[in-house]
Amino acid sequence: MTKYEELASIACRQSKEAFIHRDECRNLASKIGYGYKAYLEIPEEHFNFVKLDAGLNVIESKCGNYIVEMTQDFEGFWWFGFHIHYQDSKERTFLDQVIKIGLKKSKTKFTVRMDNDECIDPVSDEELEKLFQSIYESDKRSLSQKINQPKYKIGFTE
């Protein structure tokens, strides 16, 4: 085996492992996004995944059943996001929110990065339910505060 072939073998093995890790994170991201949508009972037209760039800025919105696109940061977290359009059926006002979540796999669990890091077992419905409750409570606190410097898109419908 040449030195090139040796390095190619190592590089391809590492690449293959990275894709496996990304795919495991993508599967969990889909489970979290669609699970949270079901948890809140969000209408179909008020929820969609978003594509993030390296700076975790939204660059594209994806509607319908969609394979989650992820962006990796320098700490090895795979990030994804989803958009929720809040609109009271009795009011003409609305508020748009994007939730961004980072995932990183350890041996048996995943670290979920949002406001702080939480470790979860991806096959435990109980742990996912706790995660959904945590996201809900955080959003409830955040959305209940007076909006002076909006980090959300707000407006009126016609």
N, C-alpha and C positions, 0 to 999 in steps of 0.2 A: 504494500500500500504506500502510495506517495504521501508526502507531507500535506499536499493539497487535499488528497482524498481523505486523509485523517481529519483535517480541519472541516471539510465538507460534511463528513459524517457527524461530527460533534455539532456543527451549526444546524444541520437539518434535524437532529434529535432535539435540540433546544427549541427550534422553531415549532416542531410538532407538539412539544409539551406546552409551549405558550398558547398555541391554538386550542389545545384541550382545555387549558385554564380559562381562556376567553369564552369558549363555548359553555363551560359550566357556569361562569358568571352571567352569560347571556340568558341561559335557561332560568337562573334564579331571578334575573332582572325582569324577565317576562312574567314570572310567577308573582313577583312583588307588584309590578305595574297593574296587571290585570286583576290581581287579588285585591289591591287597594281600590280599584275601580268598583269591584263587586262589593267590597266592604262599605263604601260610601253610597253605593247604588247610583253611580254617576250615569246619566243618560249617555248613550253612545255618541251623540253629536257634541258632547261637552268634554270629551277625553281623547287625547291622542299622545303618542310618544313623540319625542323631539330628538333630533340629531344634534350633538354637541361638538364644538371644536376643541382644540387642545387647551384653550383658556376657559373651557366649560361654558362658553356662550352658545346660545341657541342659533343654529344656522339653517335648520330646516324642520318643518313639522310634518309628521307622517300620520295619515288617517287610516282607519280600518284595521283589520288584522294585519299586523306588521311585525316583521322580525326586528327585534331591538338592535339598533346600532350603538356601539360602545366606543369610548375613547379612553385610552390608558394614560395615566399620569406618571410622574417620575417616581412615585412611591409604589407603583405596581397596582394601584386601584383602577378598576374598570368602571367608568362612569356612564350613566344613562340618565335620561330625564323624561318626564311626562308633563303634559300641559292639562290643566283643569280650567274650564270656563265656568265660573260661578255666575248664575243669573237667577234672581228671584222671579218666579213666574208672574208675580203680581206687580213687579216693578220694571222700569225700563233701564235700570242701572245694571252694570256687570263688573266683574273683576276677574282678570286672568292671572293664573299663577303657574309657575314652572317649578316642579320639584326635581332636584338633582340628587342622585344617590350613587355613591361609590361602593364597589364590591371587591373584596380580595379574599382569596381562598387560602386557608391554612390546611393542615392535614385533614381534619374532619369537619371543620366549621368554616363559616364565612364571616369576615368582618364587614359590617355595614357602616359606611361613613355618611353621616349627615351632619347634625349639630354636634354629635359626639360619636365615638365608635361603639358599636354593639356587636357582640359575637352571637351568631345564630346557627342553628342546625337547619339546613334548607329543607329537610324532609319533615320537620316538626310543624304541623299545622298550628299547634299551640304557640310556638315561638314566632311564627309568621303573624298570627293574630295579635300578639304583644307588639310586634313591630308596627302593624297597621294602627293599633291603638296609640302608640307613641307618636307616629306621624300625625294622626288626627289631633291629639292633644296639643302638639307643637303648633300645628296650623291654627287650631282654635285660639290659642294664646296670641299668636302672631296676627291673625286676621281681626282679633278683637281690639287691637291697639289702634289708636288714632293714626290715620295715614297722613303724615306730613311730608315725608320724602318717599314717595311710592317706589317700592321695588316690584310692584305689580302693575299691569296695564289696567287702567280703570276707564270707564266711560259710560255712555248712554246708548241704548238701542233706539232705533226709529220706530 
